Amino acid sequence: MDPEKGKKDLCEACTTPLTPEEEEKVRALLEAVGEREKEGAITPLSDHERHWLSPLTARRYLAARSWDHNEALKMVEGTLDWFKEMKPWELKCNDSMPLILKGKLYNYPDVKDREGHPIVFSKCATEELPFDEEYKLKFMFWAFERAIISMDTANTGIYKYTWLVSLEGYNRQYNGSISFNKQLLTAVCYHYPERLHKVYLVHSPWVFSLFFKALSPLLDPVTRSKIVFVSGTTEEVRQRLHEDIDMTTLEEAYFGDLPNRFNEDEYEKMCYDSDAIREKEFQNFMNPPDPEAKSDDAEKPKRKRKKKKKKKSDGLPAGAEGKEEEVE
């Protein structure tokens, strides 16, 4: 099996095409990673890592580093190191289902902003949850992976998501330590670069603003510019969100027109479906379908239709005998 054979150049599907110079930089970065692997400078890539290291991945990492080859290469190698510990492809919804069904972080593929980015909805914890921080982090990373699946980049050209966060009832005690939030922000900035379109923070209390101020130095300027605090009266918040999102698609918790949509049974099924889609994509990468292969039905010779005369029998209407019918 040739791993490169199943690689899909999703850059071609992206809404913003690359310039010839950028295309060359994407190729150069992929080749550089291959050379580093041959030299033994990095651990041999697993099949999942080869699946991840697509032209679109190279494009995102280069864009996150202003198209600087060396900086993007360092960033890719940093993520490969992170993979040794986290292995996001091993994260399954079944492992996080108790937390998933709390309805604190979810997305529906049909709910998008005005530019077509899927919206990830998040509600802060307002009570103590019986999960340790490692469990919560893995849940967050699984949710990121699900959002990526819902983009369907090959058909939509979209490869970023919008994150809409309700901070109503925020209490720092229930929403992770500084260490937890540092790990989360580091992953967003360095291991999921150019995946975030915008973050809208609504219902933000003053205590969160202080907490965010302490964490903001960890954010690069580009990521920081994508974070939008939305405050004011209900009408003012609705007007601001309406600029980027159709309010008829949002729930009341996010100042929208819809009642609460989250349904445990429905969402649980959607999560398992997403995991199945992700696994199918990987299997197609490992064993790419042969476009020239014919299906079993195509291989079967078509049977000729022949005409057969009915014999006269008792009970037939007068004159019905001798009529012809087509049979298989």
N, C-alpha and C positions, 0 to 999 in steps of 0.2 A: 504494500500500500504506500503510495506516495502522498504524504501529508499535504504537500502543496497543491495537489490536484483538486482537493475539495475546497480550497480557499475561495471565498467570494469577495470580489473587490467592491465592497459596499461604498467606497469613495465615489464610484460612478453613479450611485443612486442618490448621493447627498444633494440637498437643494442648492448648495453653493459649490459650484465646480472648482477644481483646483487649477491653478495656472501651470504651465509646463515646468516652471522652476520648482513649484511645490510638489508636483508629481515626481520629479527627479529626487527631491529630498525624502519623500516617502519611500521610494525604492532604496535609496542609500541607507536609510535608517534600518530597514528590514535586513538588508545585506550585512550591515554592521553587526547586528545582533547575531546573525548566523556565523560571522567570522569570530566573534567573541566566544561563541559556543565551541567552534572548532579548535580554538586556541586553548580551551579549558579555562578561560577567564570567568566563565559563568557555568553553573551546573547545567548539564544537558536538559533541554526542554522536554517536558512531558507532552503527551498528545493534547491535553487540555490547554496547556500553555501555548502550543502551536496554533490551536484553534483560536485562542484569544489574540495572538499576535498577527492580526490581519492588517491590510492596508488602512482600514478605518482607524484601528488602534494607533498605528504610526502617525496618521494625520492628527489625531486628537493630542497625542503627546507632543508632537512638534508645535501645534498651535498653542498649547499650554506653555511652551517655552519660547515663544516668539520665533518659531522656526529655526532655532539654534540647534544644530545637529548634535553637538556634544552634550548640551544640557538635556536634550530629549533622550539621548542614549542613557545618561545617568538615571533619568527618571524611570525609564523602562526597566533598567536593571534593579532599581529600588522596588518596583512593583513585583518583579520576579522573586526577589528576596521575601517580600511580604506574602507572596503566594505559598511559600514553604510552610508558613504558620497558619494562614487563614484558609487556603484552598476553597474559594467561593463556589467552585463547581460542585463541591460536595455538600453544600448547604441545600437542604430540602425543606419544603413547607411542613412536612410531618414533624420535623425536629422542633419547629417553632410554633406549632399550631395553637397551643394554649395561649400564647401571647398574641398571635395573629387574630384570634377570635375576640380579643379585647376591643378590636376596632380602633386602635390607636394610630395605626399606620397602614394605609391601603390605597389602592388605585384601581380605577375602572378604565379599561382601554378606550371606551367611547367618550370619556370626559377629557377634553383637551382645551388648551388655551386658544386664543384667536390665531396663533401661528401654527397650530397643529401639534404642540408639544403635550404629551400625556401629563396629567396633573397627579402628583402624589399628595395625598391628604394625610395630615399628621395632627394629632391632638396630644397635648402634654399630659403626663400622668398627674392625677389629682389625688392619688392615694398610693400607699405602699404596695408594690407588686412583688409577688414571691419568686422573683427571678434575679439571678446574679448578673453582674455587668457583662461578663463574657457572653452569657446567653443572650442578653439584650443586643450586644454588638453584632453577634451572628445573625440575629433576627433582622437588624437594620441592613446588613449587607445582603441578606437574602431578598429583602424588599427592594433594594437597589437593582439586583439582578432581575427581579420580576418586572420592574419598571422598564428596564432595557428590552426585555422580551416584548413588552406591550408596544414598543415603538414601531416594530416591523420596518426597520430601516430600509430593507431591500425594496419595499414597495412604496414607502412614504418619503424616504430621503431624510427623515427626522432622526437625530441621534442624541437629543438632549431632552430632559424632562423639567417640568416646573414643579416646585415644591410649595405647597400652601399649608402653613402651620397655624393652628389656633392655639394661643397661649392662655386662653381663659382658664383661670384657676391655677395658674402656674405656681409651683412651690419647688424651690431648688432641692429640697430634701428628697423629693420623689423622682427627680429627672436627671439623675446621674451625677457622679462626682466630676471634678475638673479633669481628672485623669481620663474618665470615660469620654467626656466631650472632646478632649484633645485627640484621643484615638479616632473618634468619629470624624472630626474635622480634617485630620491628617489623611484619612482614607479618601474623603471626598475630594480633597485638593490634589493629592499625589497619586492615588490609585484609581480614581474615577475622574480623571481630568476631562474637561470639556463635555461632561455629561449633564451639567447643571445649566439650565437656561436662566431661571430666576428663582429666588426664594421670597415668598411673601409671609411676613410675620404679622399676624393680626391679634388683637386683644393683648398686646404686650404690656405687662405691668412694669413699673419702675425698677423692681428688684431684678427682673430679667435683663433690663438695659444695663445695669451695673455688671451683671454676670457676663453679658456679651462683650462689654468693654474690656473685661479681663482676658477674654479669649481671642478677641479680634486681631491681636498681633500675630496669631498663628495663621491668619488668612493672607493669601497673596492679594495684591490690589485688584486683580481681575475678578477673583471670587468675591471679594468684599463689595465690589461694585454691583454684583448681582443680587445682593440682599436688600430687600425693600421693607421697611417698617411702615405698616399701614395703621393709622390711628385717626381718631376724631369721632364725630357722631356716626350713628349707623348709616345715615344717608351719605356722609362724606366717604366712609369706608367703601360703601357699595359703588359710589361713583369712581373711586380710584381703581377698584378691582375690575369694574366694568370696562375700563380702558383696554384691558388685556384678556378678560375672560367673559364669556357669556353667562350672565348671572342665572339664567334659567337652567343651567347645568349644575349649579352649586347647591349644596345643602344649606339649611338655615344656620348650622353651626359655623359656616363660613360666609355668612351674610347673603346667601343665595335664596332662591325661590322654592327650593325643593325641601320636603321633609327628609328626615334621616333615611338614607338609602341603604346603609350597611346591614346586610342580612347574613347571619353566620353560616347557614347551610349553603346559600348561593355563593358566598365568597370562598368558602372552603373548597367547593368544587372548582371554582376558577383558579385557585392556587394550585391544586393538583394538575389541572390542565396546563398551567404555565410551566410547571416542572416537566411535564411530558413534552411540551414544545421545545424546551431547552435541550432535553435529552435527544430529541429527534434531530435537532440542528447539529448536535455534536456527532451523532451517528452518520448523518449525511456528509459531514466533513471527513469522517474516517472512511466511509464507503460511499463516495459520491455516486449518485445515479448516473448511468451511462445514457446520454441523450439519444444515442443511436440504437439502444436496445429496444426491441419490440416487446410489447406486452404479450401475455399468454393468449389473450383474445385475438391479437393480430396474427399470431402464429397459426391459429386454428383455421383450416381451410373452410371456406363458406360452403354450406350444403346447398346443393341446387334444389330449387323448388320444382316440383313436378306435379303434373295434373293426374288425378286419379278419378275414374268414373265410379259413381255409386251404383251398386247393383239394385235392381228393383226388389223391394221387399214389402211385405204386408204392412199396411197402415200408412204408406206414403200417399200423399195426395195424387190424384190422377195427373199424369204428365210430369210428375217430379222425377221419375226414374230417368237415368241417363244424363242428368245434370252434372256438370263438372265442378269440382272445388279444388282449391289449392291446399296442399298439405305440406308439412315440413318433412 
